[in-house]
Amino acid sequence: MGVNNKNAQDNIQLKGNKKPLQVLHISKKDTQKKSQHIDNEQTNSQEEIKKENIAIKPQIIKNDSVKENDSNENTEDFDISKQDSTKHDLNRPLNFSEQNTDFQLERTVDDFDFDESAFLEALNANEPIGATGETISGKVIAIESDGLYVDIGGKAPGYMPKKECGLGVITNFKEKFSIGLEMEVLVIKEQNADGMVTVSARALILRQSWEKVSCASKNGELINVLINGFNRGGLTCDVDGLRGFIPRSQLEDGQDYQSFVGKTLKVAFLEVNPESRKLVLSEKKALLVSKLTSLELGQLIEGEVLAVKPYGFFIDLGGASGLLHQSSLTNGSIRSLREVFREGEMIKALISEIDLEKGRIGLNTALLENSAGELIIDKQKVMQEAAERALKTKSLFDKKEQDK
């Protein structure tokens, strides 16, 4: 027999804003009566719905201008028998995976839309002019006491501080620069909040100077410099606005090196490094390069063996030394370099390489052989016929010169 506690809800204490728990009536008789009552209500409601549907059945209006199709276009009346299935479908949760409907989003063009070309044109119009390190041509449009303004074609002019207008101290600033003067400048600082960039003529001159001396060094060129100072390590000079240094060890006479201040010396480039701003010059190398410029590829020379190294021989060429590498010694196999030449011995060799930048001369005796290893077997014969054999190799070096 079931228990019916009608006051169960009153005995439950409410906590916070939570709703009180409801206790179900488990009386079997009450349950049966309640279910019968619910069934009766549902039956009555369905009958009422049917009556309403019959009473308000819509009237079908046909258009005479449209031809009727008996098979496909007949208007169907509302079927009341489908009421239960429709109600069941409404209570069932929707399953979108069963639907195969394609949704297409239609894009409408309004007054704010523009094509890709217009978009790129808008970007280019707002793109800043003058990235750091860029060279730009401009025109002076204003001069002030601490600098000047250059029109570089941007939204705002470029500003050049007075110290960036050239090398050294500029005394006649307003006389040197006039309104409308065209000049090339280097951007050293990108634009600020006002769209203005900082430009420099001095930085551009220094960049061009580094490019010039780097090219001269690779070509083995010699330059004349005016000595303008000295320190404990050597002499200082100016090379196209760059500070050059000549170590005492690279002077032909470094004993009284302070006496060279105010004099002109002919020097060669020993080290050129724009990144570290290091420019080292040498008077000794200039003498060597002068000797090298008088030599040609394929030329037969005669010199004394100065030293024997594990990798080859150093040959004195009268003011310069050449390297006869073991790979260029003979086409045969040897056990020791000393079984071919010794220190103090006079030999003949062909000039196979001239590196003016590094001041190196490469020599070759293998090209004088008529057969592999002949220099080891009959060295005296090879040396005696060296002049005649050198003529046969001239075409090889001529071709090498053309390929450069």
KELOMI-575357 format. One record per residue (C-alpha): x, y, z; residue in one letter; chain. Coordinates in Angstrom, 1 decimal, always signed. Layout:
<atoms>
+--------+--------+--------+------+------+
|   east |  north |     up | code | unit |
+--------+--------+--------+------+------+
|      X |      Y |      Z |    A |    A |
...
+--------+--------+--------+------+------+
</atoms>
This chain:
<atoms>
+--------+--------+--------+------+------+
|   east |  north |     up | code | unit |
+--------+--------+--------+------+------+
|   +0.0 |   +0.0 |   +0.0 |    M |    A |
|   +1.4 |   +3.4 |   -1.1 |    G |    A |
|   +2.2 |   +6.3 |   +1.2 |    V |    A |
|   +0.8 |   +9.7 |   +0.4 |    N |    A |
|   +2.4 |  +12.5 |   +2.3 |    N |    A |
|   +0.7 |  +15.7 |   +1.2 |    K |    A |
|   +2.7 |  +17.8 |   +3.6 |    N |    A |
|   +6.1 |  +16.6 |   +2.3 |    A |    A |
|   +6.8 |  +19.8 |   +0.4 |    Q |    A |
|   +6.2 |  +21.9 |   +3.5 |    D |    A |
|   +8.8 |  +19.9 |   +5.5 |    N |    A |
|  +11.6 |  +20.6 |   +3.0 |    I |    A |
|  +13.8 |  +23.5 |   +3.9 |    Q |    A |
|  +14.7 |  +25.9 |   +1.1 |    L |    A |
|  +18.3 |  +26.7 |   +0.5 |    K |    A |
|  +19.2 |  +29.9 |   -1.3 |    G |    A |
|  +17.1 |  +30.4 |   -4.4 |    N |    A |
|  +16.7 |  +26.7 |   -5.3 |    K |    A |
|  +13.2 |  +25.4 |   -5.9 |    K |    A |
|  +11.8 |  +22.9 |   -3.3 |    P |    A |
|  +12.0 |  +19.3 |   -4.2 |    L |    A |
|   +8.7 |  +17.7 |   -5.3 |    Q |    A |
|   +7.7 |  +14.3 |   -4.0 |    V |    A |
|   +5.9 |  +12.0 |   -6.4 |    L |    A |
|   +2.6 |  +10.4 |   -5.4 |    H |    A |
|   +3.2 |   +6.7 |   -5.6 |    I |    A |
|   -0.4 |   +5.7 |   -4.9 |    S |    A |
|   -1.5 |   +3.2 |   -7.5 |    K |    A |
|   -5.1 |   +4.2 |   -7.4 |    K |    A |
|   -4.3 |   +7.9 |   -7.7 |    D |    A |
|   -2.0 |   +7.1 |  -10.6 |    T |    A |
|   -4.6 |   +5.2 |  -12.5 |    Q |    A |
|   -7.2 |   +7.9 |  -11.9 |    K |    A |
|   -4.8 |  +10.6 |  -13.0 |    K |    A |
|   -3.8 |   +8.7 |  -16.2 |    S |    A |
|   -7.5 |   +8.2 |  -17.1 |    Q |    A |
|   -8.2 |  +11.9 |  -16.6 |    H |    A |
|   -5.3 |  +12.9 |  -18.8 |    I |    A |
|   -6.4 |  +10.5 |  -21.6 |    D |    A |
|   -9.9 |  +12.0 |  -21.5 |    N |    A |
|   -8.5 |  +15.5 |  -21.7 |    E |    A |
|   -6.3 |  +14.6 |  -24.7 |    Q |    A |
|   -9.3 |  +13.0 |  -26.5 |    T |    A |
|  -11.5 |  +16.0 |  -25.9 |    N |    A |
|   -8.8 |  +18.4 |  -27.1 |    S |    A |
|   -8.3 |  +16.4 |  -30.4 |    Q |    A |
|  -12.0 |  +16.4 |  -31.1 |    E |    A |
|  -12.1 |  +20.2 |  -30.6 |    E |    A |
|   -9.1 |  +20.6 |  -32.9 |    I |    A |
|  -10.9 |  +18.6 |  -35.6 |    K |    A |
|  -14.0 |  +20.7 |  -35.3 |    K |    A |
|  -12.0 |  +23.9 |  -35.5 |    E |    A |
|  -10.1 |  +22.6 |  -38.6 |    N |    A |
|  -13.4 |  +21.7 |  -40.3 |    I |    A |
|  -15.0 |  +25.0 |  -39.4 |    A |    A |
|  -12.1 |  +27.1 |  -40.7 |    I |    A |
|  -11.1 |  +25.1 |  -43.7 |    K |    A |
|   -9.5 |  +27.5 |  -46.2 |    P |    A |
|  -11.2 |  +28.3 |  -49.5 |    Q |    A |
|   -9.1 |  +27.5 |  -52.5 |    I |    A |
|   -8.9 |  +30.3 |  -55.0 |    I |    A |
|   -8.0 |  +29.4 |  -58.5 |    K |    A |
|   -6.5 |  +31.7 |  -61.1 |    N |    A |
|   -8.1 |  +31.3 |  -64.5 |    D |    A |
|   -5.0 |  +32.6 |  -66.3 |    S |    A |
|   -3.0 |  +29.6 |  -65.2 |    V |    A |
|   -3.6 |  +26.3 |  -66.8 |    K |    A |
|   -4.3 |  +23.4 |  -64.4 |    E |    A |
|   -2.3 |  +20.3 |  -64.5 |    N |    A |
|   -4.4 |  +17.3 |  -63.2 |    D |    A |
|   -1.3 |  +15.2 |  -62.5 |    S |    A |
|   +1.0 |  +17.5 |  -60.6 |    N |    A |
|   -0.6 |  +20.9 |  -59.8 |    E |    A |
|   -3.8 |  +19.9 |  -58.1 |    N |    A |
|   -4.2 |  +21.7 |  -54.8 |    T |    A |
|   -4.4 |  +19.3 |  -51.9 |    E |    A |
|   -6.7 |  +20.0 |  -49.0 |    D |    A |
|   -5.4 |  +20.0 |  -45.5 |    F |    A |
|   -5.3 |  +16.5 |  -44.2 |    D |    A |
|   -6.4 |  +16.3 |  -40.6 |    I |    A |
|   -5.3 |  +12.8 |  -40.3 |    S |    A |
|   -1.7 |  +14.0 |  -40.4 |    K |    A |
|   -2.2 |  +16.0 |  -37.2 |    Q |    A |
|   -0.9 |  +13.2 |  -34.9 |    D |    A |
|   +2.3 |  +12.6 |  -37.1 |    S |    A |
|   +2.9 |  +16.4 |  -37.2 |    T |    A |
|   +2.7 |  +16.7 |  -33.5 |    K |    A |
|   +5.1 |  +13.8 |  -33.1 |    H |    A |
|   +7.6 |  +15.4 |  -35.5 |    D |    A |
|   +7.4 |  +18.6 |  -33.4 |    L |    A |
|   +8.3 |  +16.8 |  -30.3 |    N |    A |
|  +11.2 |  +14.9 |  -31.9 |    R |    A |
|  +14.6 |  +16.7 |  -31.7 |    P |    A |
|  +15.9 |  +18.1 |  -35.0 |    L |    A |
|  +18.7 |  +16.2 |  -36.7 |    N |    A |
|  +20.5 |  +18.5 |  -39.2 |    F |    A |
|  +22.6 |  +15.6 |  -40.6 |    S |    A |
|  +19.5 |  +14.2 |  -42.2 |    E |    A |
|  +18.8 |  +17.4 |  -44.1 |    Q |    A |
|  +20.6 |  +17.9 |  -47.4 |    N |    A |
|  +20.0 |  +21.6 |  -47.8 |    T |    A |
|  +22.7 |  +23.8 |  -49.4 |    D |    A |
|  +22.8 |  +27.3 |  -48.0 |    F |    A |
|  +24.2 |  +29.9 |  -50.3 |    Q |    A |
|  +25.3 |  +33.2 |  -49.1 |    L |    A |
|  +24.6 |  +36.0 |  -51.6 |    E |    A |
|  +27.1 |  +38.9 |  -51.4 |    R |    A |
|  +25.8 |  +42.3 |  -52.2 |    T |    A |
|  +28.0 |  +45.1 |  -53.5 |    V |    A |
|  +27.6 |  +48.4 |  -51.7 |    D |    A |
|  +29.1 |  +51.8 |  -52.0 |    D |    A |
|  +32.2 |  +50.8 |  -49.9 |    F |    A |
|  +33.3 |  +47.9 |  -52.0 |    D |    A |
|  +36.3 |  +48.2 |  -54.4 |    F |    A |
|  +38.3 |  +45.7 |  -56.5 |    D |    A |
|  +41.8 |  +44.3 |  -56.0 |    E |    A |
|  +43.6 |  +46.9 |  -58.2 |    S |    A |
|  +42.0 |  +49.7 |  -56.2 |    A |    A |
|  +43.1 |  +48.0 |  -53.0 |    F |    A |
|  +46.7 |  +47.8 |  -54.1 |    L |    A |
|  +46.6 |  +51.3 |  -55.4 |    E |    A |
|  +45.5 |  +52.5 |  -51.9 |    A |    A |
|  +48.3 |  +50.6 |  -50.3 |    L |    A |
|  +50.9 |  +52.1 |  -52.6 |    N |    A |
|  +49.6 |  +55.5 |  -51.9 |    A |    A |
|  +50.1 |  +55.1 |  -48.2 |    N |    A |
|  +53.4 |  +53.2 |  -48.4 |    E |    A |
|  +56.2 |  +55.1 |  -46.7 |    P |    A |
|  +59.0 |  +56.4 |  -49.0 |    I |    A |
|  +62.5 |  +55.9 |  -47.8 |    G |    A |
|  +63.6 |  +52.7 |  -46.1 |    A |    A |
|  +66.8 |  +52.7 |  -44.0 |    T |    A |
|  +69.8 |  +52.3 |  -46.3 |    G |    A |
|  +67.9 |  +53.5 |  -49.4 |    E |    A |
|  +69.5 |  +56.0 |  -51.8 |    T |    A |
|  +67.0 |  +58.8 |  -52.9 |    I |    A |
|  +67.4 |  +61.8 |  -55.2 |    S |    A |
|  +65.8 |  +65.0 |  -53.7 |    G |    A |
|  +65.8 |  +68.7 |  -53.9 |    K |    A |
|  +66.5 |  +71.2 |  -51.1 |    V |    A |
|  +63.3 |  +73.1 |  -50.2 |    I |    A |
|  +64.2 |  +74.8 |  -46.8 |    A |    A |
|  +67.3 |  +75.7 |  -44.9 |    I |    A |
|  +67.6 |  +76.2 |  -41.1 |    E |    A |
|  +70.5 |  +76.9 |  -38.8 |    S |    A |
|  +70.6 |  +73.3 |  -37.6 |    D |    A |
|  +69.9 |  +71.5 |  -40.8 |    G |    A |
|  +67.9 |  +71.5 |  -44.1 |    L |    A |
|  +64.8 |  +69.8 |  -45.6 |    Y |    A |
|  +64.9 |  +67.8 |  -48.8 |    V |    A |
|  +61.9 |  +66.9 |  -50.9 |    D |    A |
|  +62.1 |  +63.2 |  -51.6 |    I |    A |
|  +58.6 |  +62.7 |  -53.0 |    G |    A |
|  +56.9 |  +61.5 |  -49.8 |    G |    A |
|  +54.1 |  +62.8 |  -47.7 |    K |    A |
|  +56.7 |  +64.8 |  -45.8 |    A |    A |
|  +60.2 |  +66.0 |  -46.7 |    P |    A |
|  +63.4 |  +64.4 |  -45.4 |    G |    A |
|  +65.3 |  +66.2 |  -42.7 |    Y |    A |
|  +69.1 |  +66.3 |  -42.9 |    M |    A |
|  +71.0 |  +67.5 |  -39.7 |    P |    A |
|  +73.9 |  +69.8 |  -40.3 |    K |    A |
|  +76.5 |  +67.2 |  -39.2 |    K |    A |
|  +75.1 |  +64.9 |  -41.9 |    E |    A |
|  +75.5 |  +67.4 |  -44.8 |    C |    A |
|  +79.1 |  +66.4 |  -45.7 |    G |    A |
|  +82.5 |  +65.3 |  -44.5 |    L |    A |
|  +84.3 |  +67.4 |  -41.9 |    G |    A |
|  +83.2 |  +70.7 |  -40.5 |    V |    A |
|  +81.0 |  +72.9 |  -42.8 |    I |    A |
|  +81.6 |  +76.6 |  -42.2 |    T |    A |
|  +79.7 |  +78.2 |  -45.0 |    N |    A |
|  +76.6 |  +76.1 |  -44.6 |    F |    A |
|  +74.0 |  +78.4 |  -46.2 |    K |    A |
|  +76.3 |  +79.3 |  -49.0 |    E |    A |
|  +77.0 |  +75.6 |  -49.9 |    K |    A |
|  +73.4 |  +74.6 |  -49.9 |    F |    A |
|  +70.7 |  +76.7 |  -51.7 |    S |    A |
|  +67.0 |  +76.3 |  -52.3 |    I |    A |
|  +66.4 |  +74.0 |  -55.3 |    G |    A |
|  +69.8 |  +72.3 |  -55.1 |    L |    A |
|  +69.4 |  +68.7 |  -56.3 |    E |    A |
|  +71.3 |  +66.0 |  -54.4 |    M |    A |
|  +71.5 |  +62.3 |  -53.6 |    E |    A |
|  +71.0 |  +61.3 |  -50.0 |    V |    A |
|  +71.0 |  +58.1 |  -47.9 |    L |    A |
|  +68.1 |  +57.3 |  -45.6 |    V |    A |
|  +69.6 |  +56.7 |  -42.1 |    I |    A |
|  +66.4 |  +56.7 |  -40.0 |    K |    A |
|  +62.9 |  +55.7 |  -41.1 |    E |    A |
|  +59.9 |  +58.0 |  -40.8 |    Q |    A |
|  +58.6 |  +59.2 |  -37.5 |    N |    A |
|  +55.0 |  +59.8 |  -36.4 |    A |    A |
|  +54.8 |  +62.9 |  -38.7 |    D |    A |
|  +55.9 |  +60.8 |  -41.8 |    G |    A |
|  +59.4 |  +62.5 |  -41.9 |    M |    A |
|  +62.6 |  +60.5 |  -42.5 |    V |    A |
|  +66.2 |  +61.4 |  -41.6 |    T |    A |
|  +68.6 |  +61.6 |  -44.5 |    V |    A |
|  +72.4 |  +62.0 |  -44.8 |    S |    A |
|  +74.8 |  +63.1 |  -47.6 |    A |    A |
|  +77.8 |  +62.2 |  -45.4 |    R |    A |
|  +76.7 |  +58.6 |  -45.0 |    A |    A |
|  +76.2 |  +58.2 |  -48.7 |    L |    A |
|  +79.7 |  +59.6 |  -49.4 |    I |    A |
|  +81.2 |  +57.1 |  -46.9 |    L |    A |
|  +79.3 |  +54.2 |  -48.4 |    R |    A |
|  +80.6 |  +55.1 |  -51.9 |    Q |    A |
|  +84.1 |  +55.4 |  -50.5 |    S |    A |
|  +84.0 |  +51.9 |  -49.0 |    W |    A |
|  +82.8 |  +50.5 |  -52.4 |    E |    A |
|  +85.6 |  +52.3 |  -54.2 |    K |    A |
|  +88.4 |  +51.1 |  -51.9 |    V |    A |
|  +87.0 |  +47.5 |  -51.9 |    S |    A |
|  +87.1 |  +47.5 |  -55.7 |    C |    A |
|  +90.6 |  +49.0 |  -55.8 |    A |    A |
|  +91.8 |  +46.3 |  -53.3 |    S |    A |
|  +90.5 |  +43.5 |  -55.4 |    K |    A |
|  +92.2 |  +44.9 |  -58.5 |    N |    A |
|  +95.5 |  +45.3 |  -56.6 |    G |    A |
|  +95.6 |  +49.0 |  -57.2 |    E |    A |
|  +98.2 |  +51.3 |  -55.5 |    L |    A |
|  +97.3 |  +54.7 |  -54.1 |    I |    A |
|  +99.2 |  +57.7 |  -52.8 |    N |    A |
|  +98.2 |  +58.9 |  -49.3 |    V |    A |
|  +99.1 |  +61.9 |  -47.2 |    L |    A |
| +100.2 |  +61.0 |  -43.7 |    I |    A |
|  +98.3 |  +63.2 |  -41.3 |    N |    A |
|  +99.2 |  +61.6 |  -37.9 |    G |    A |
| +100.9 |  +58.8 |  -36.0 |    F |    A |
| +100.4 |  +56.7 |  -32.8 |    N |    A |
| +102.4 |  +54.0 |  -31.1 |    R |    A |
| +101.4 |  +51.4 |  -33.6 |    G |    A |
| +102.0 |  +53.3 |  -36.9 |    G |    A |
| +100.8 |  +56.1 |  -39.2 |    L |    A |
|  +97.3 |  +57.4 |  -40.0 |    T |    A |
|  +96.0 |  +58.9 |  -43.3 |    C |    A |
|  +92.9 |  +59.8 |  -45.1 |    D |    A |
|  +91.5 |  +57.8 |  -48.0 |    V |    A |
|  +88.4 |  +59.3 |  -49.7 |    D |    A |
|  +87.1 |  +60.4 |  -46.3 |    G |    A |
|  +88.0 |  +57.1 |  -44.6 |    L |    A |
|  +90.6 |  +56.8 |  -41.9 |    R |    A |
|  +93.4 |  +54.5 |  -43.0 |    G |    A |
|  +96.1 |  +53.0 |  -40.8 |    F |    A |
|  +99.7 |  +51.9 |  -41.8 |    I |    A |
| +101.3 |  +49.6 |  -39.2 |    P |    A |
| +105.0 |  +50.1 |  -38.5 |    R |    A |
| +105.7 |  +46.6 |  -39.6 |    S |    A |
| +104.3 |  +47.4 |  -43.1 |    Q |    A |
| +106.7 |  +50.4 |  -43.6 |    L |    A |
| +109.9 |  +49.9 |  -45.6 |    E |    A |
| +111.7 |  +51.9 |  -42.9 |    D |    A |
| +109.8 |  +51.9 |  -39.6 |    G |    A |
| +112.6 |  +53.1 |  -37.3 |    Q |    A |
| +111.9 |  +56.8 |  -37.6 |    D |    A |
| +108.3 |  +56.5 |  -38.7 |    Y |    A |
| +107.2 |  +59.8 |  -37.0 |    Q |    A |
| +109.1 |  +61.7 |  -39.6 |    S |    A |
| +106.6 |  +60.6 |  -42.3 |    F |    A |
| +103.9 |  +63.0 |  -41.0 |    V |    A |
| +103.1 |  +65.4 |  -43.8 |    G |    A |
| +104.7 |  +63.3 |  -46.5 |    K |    A |
| +103.1 |  +61.2 |  -49.3 |    T |    A |
| +103.6 |  +57.4 |  -49.4 |    L |    A |
| +102.6 |  +54.9 |  -52.1 |    K |    A |
| +100.7 |  +52.0 |  -50.4 |    V |    A |
|  +98.6 |  +49.0 |  -51.2 |    A |    A |
|  +95.4 |  +47.7 |  -49.5 |    F |    A |
|  +96.2 |  +45.1 |  -46.8 |    L |    A |
|  +92.7 |  +44.8 |  -45.3 |    E |    A |
|  +89.4 |  +46.4 |  -46.2 |    V |    A |
|  +86.4 |  +45.7 |  -43.9 |    N |    A |
|  +83.4 |  +48.1 |  -44.2 |    P |    A |
|  +81.5 |  +46.3 |  -41.4 |    E |    A |
|  +84.2 |  +46.9 |  -38.8 |    S |    A |
|  +85.4 |  +50.1 |  -40.6 |    R |    A |
|  +88.8 |  +48.7 |  -40.7 |    K |    A |
|  +91.2 |  +50.0 |  -43.5 |    L |    A |
|  +94.8 |  +48.8 |  -43.2 |    V |    A |
|  +97.4 |  +49.8 |  -45.8 |    L |    A |
| +101.0 |  +48.6 |  -46.5 |    S |    A |
| +104.0 |  +50.2 |  -48.1 |    E |    A |
| +105.8 |  +46.8 |  -48.4 |    K |    A |
| +102.9 |  +45.3 |  -50.2 |    K |    A |
| +102.9 |  +48.2 |  -52.6 |    A |    A |
| +106.5 |  +47.3 |  -53.6 |    L |    A |
| +105.5 |  +43.7 |  -54.1 |    L |    A |
| +102.5 |  +44.6 |  -56.2 |    V |    A |
| +104.7 |  +46.8 |  -58.3 |    S |    A |
| +106.8 |  +43.8 |  -58.9 |    K |    A |
| +103.8 |  +41.6 |  -59.7 |    L |    A |
| +102.4 |  +44.0 |  -62.3 |    T |    A |
| +105.5 |  +43.5 |  -64.4 |    S |    A |
| +104.9 |  +39.8 |  -64.5 |    L |    A |
| +102.6 |  +37.8 |  -66.8 |    E |    A |
| +100.9 |  +34.4 |  -66.7 |    L |    A |
| +103.0 |  +31.7 |  -68.5 |    G |    A |
| +106.2 |  +33.7 |  -68.0 |    Q |    A |
| +109.3 |  +31.7 |  -67.3 |    L |    A |
| +111.2 |  +33.0 |  -64.3 |    I |    A |
| +114.4 |  +31.9 |  -62.5 |    E |    A |
| +114.8 |  +32.1 |  -58.7 |    G |    A |
| +116.4 |  +30.7 |  -55.6 |    E |    A |
| +114.7 |  +28.2 |  -53.3 |    V |    A |
| +114.3 |  +30.1 |  -50.1 |    L |    A |
| +112.5 |  +27.5 |  -48.0 |    A |    A |
| +111.1 |  +24.0 |  -48.2 |    V |    A |
| +107.7 |  +23.5 |  -46.5 |    K |    A |
| +105.6 |  +20.4 |  -46.2 |    P |    A |
| +103.3 |  +21.8 |  -48.9 |    Y |    A |
| +105.9 |  +23.2 |  -51.4 |    G |    A |
| +108.7 |  +25.6 |  -52.0 |    F |    A |
| +109.1 |  +29.3 |  -51.7 |    F |    A |
| +111.1 |  +30.9 |  -54.5 |    I |    A |
| +112.8 |  +34.3 |  -54.4 |    D |    A |
| +111.9 |  +36.3 |  -57.5 |    L |    A |
| +113.9 |  +39.4 |  -56.6 |    G |    A |
| +111.8 |  +41.5 |  -54.2 |    G |    A |
| +108.9 |  +39.1 |  -54.3 |    A |    A |
| +108.5 |  +35.4 |  -53.4 |    S |    A |
| +106.5 |  +32.8 |  -55.3 |    G |    A |
| +105.0 |  +29.5 |  -54.1 |    L |    A |
| +105.7 |  +26.3 |  -56.0 |    L |    A |
| +103.0 |  +24.0 |  -54.5 |    H |    A |
| +103.6 |  +20.2 |  -54.4 |    Q |    A |
| +100.5 |  +19.7 |  -56.6 |    S |    A |
| +102.2 |  +21.8 |  -59.4 |    S |    A |
| +105.7 |  +20.3 |  -58.9 |    L |    A |
| +105.5 |  +17.1 |  -61.1 |    T |    A |
| +103.0 |  +14.8 |  -62.8 |    N |    A |
| +104.8 |  +11.8 |  -61.2 |    G |    A |
| +104.7 |  +10.5 |  -57.7 |    S |    A |
| +107.3 |  +11.6 |  -55.1 |    I |    A |
| +108.2 |  +10.4 |  -51.6 |    R |    A |
| +109.8 |  +13.7 |  -50.4 |    S |    A |
| +110.0 |  +17.2 |  -51.7 |    L |    A |
| +113.7 |  +17.4 |  -50.9 |    R |    A |
| +114.5 |  +14.7 |  -53.5 |    E |    A |
| +113.5 |  +17.2 |  -56.2 |    V |    A |
| +114.8 |  +20.6 |  -55.0 |    F |    A |
| +116.8 |  +21.8 |  -52.0 |    R |    A |
| +117.2 |  +25.2 |  -50.2 |    E |    A |
| +119.6 |  +27.6 |  -52.1 |    G |    A |
| +119.2 |  +25.8 |  -55.4 |    E |    A |
| +118.5 |  +27.9 |  -58.6 |    M |    A |
| +115.4 |  +26.6 |  -60.5 |    I |    A |
| +113.2 |  +27.7 |  -63.4 |    K |    A |
| +109.4 |  +27.7 |  -63.3 |    A |    A |
| +106.4 |  +29.0 |  -65.0 |    L |    A |
| +104.1 |  +31.7 |  -63.4 |    I |    A |
| +100.7 |  +30.0 |  -63.2 |    S |    A |
|  +98.9 |  +32.5 |  -60.9 |    E |    A |
|  +99.1 |  +36.2 |  -60.0 |    I |    A |
|  +96.9 |  +37.4 |  -57.1 |    D |    A |
|  +97.3 |  +41.2 |  -56.8 |    L |    A |
|  +94.9 |  +41.5 |  -53.9 |    E |    A |
|  +96.7 |  +39.0 |  -51.7 |    K |    A |
| +100.1 |  +39.6 |  -53.2 |    G |    A |
| +100.7 |  +35.9 |  -54.2 |    R |    A |
| +102.5 |  +34.4 |  -57.1 |    I |    A |
| +101.9 |  +30.7 |  -58.0 |    G |    A |
| +104.6 |  +28.7 |  -59.9 |    L |    A |
| +104.5 |  +25.5 |  -61.9 |    N |    A |
| +107.2 |  +23.1 |  -63.1 |    T |    A |
| +104.9 |  +20.1 |  -64.0 |    A |    A |
| +104.0 |  +21.8 |  -67.3 |    L |    A |
| +107.7 |  +21.7 |  -68.3 |    L |    A |
| +107.7 |  +17.9 |  -68.3 |    E |    A |
| +107.3 |  +15.9 |  -71.5 |    N |    A |
| +106.4 |  +12.8 |  -69.6 |    S |    A |
| +105.1 |  +12.2 |  -66.1 |    A |    A |
| +107.9 |  +12.2 |  -63.5 |    G |    A |
| +110.5 |  +13.5 |  -65.9 |    E |    A |
| +111.6 |  +16.1 |  -63.4 |    L |    A |
| +112.5 |  +13.4 |  -60.9 |    I |    A |
| +114.3 |  +11.2 |  -63.4 |    I |    A |
| +116.2 |  +13.9 |  -65.4 |    D |    A |
| +115.9 |  +17.3 |  -63.6 |    K |    A |
| +118.9 |  +18.8 |  -65.4 |    Q |    A |
| +117.5 |  +18.2 |  -68.9 |    K |    A |
| +114.1 |  +19.8 |  -67.9 |    V |    A |
| +115.8 |  +22.9 |  -66.6 |    M |    A |
| +118.1 |  +23.2 |  -69.7 |    Q |    A |
| +115.1 |  +23.0 |  -72.1 |    E |    A |
| +112.8 |  +25.1 |  -69.9 |    A |    A |
| +112.7 |  +28.1 |  -72.3 |    A |    A |
| +111.8 |  +25.9 |  -75.3 |    E |    A |
| +109.2 |  +24.0 |  -73.4 |    R |    A |
| +107.6 |  +27.2 |  -72.0 |    A |    A |
| +106.7 |  +28.3 |  -75.6 |    L |    A |
| +104.6 |  +25.2 |  -76.0 |    K |    A |
| +102.5 |  +26.1 |  -72.9 |    T |    A |
| +101.9 |  +29.7 |  -74.0 |    K |    A |
|  +98.6 |  +28.8 |  -75.7 |    S |    A |
|  +97.3 |  +27.3 |  -72.4 |    L |    A |
|  +97.8 |  +30.6 |  -70.5 |    F |    A |
|  +96.5 |  +32.7 |  -73.3 |    D |    A |
|  +93.2 |  +30.8 |  -73.1 |    K |    A |
|  +93.2 |  +31.2 |  -69.3 |    K |    A |
|  +93.5 |  +35.0 |  -69.7 |    E |    A |
|  +90.6 |  +35.0 |  -72.2 |    Q |    A |
|  +88.3 |  +33.0 |  -69.8 |    D |    A |
|  +88.7 |  +35.6 |  -67.1 |    K |    A |
+--------+--------+--------+------+------+
</atoms>
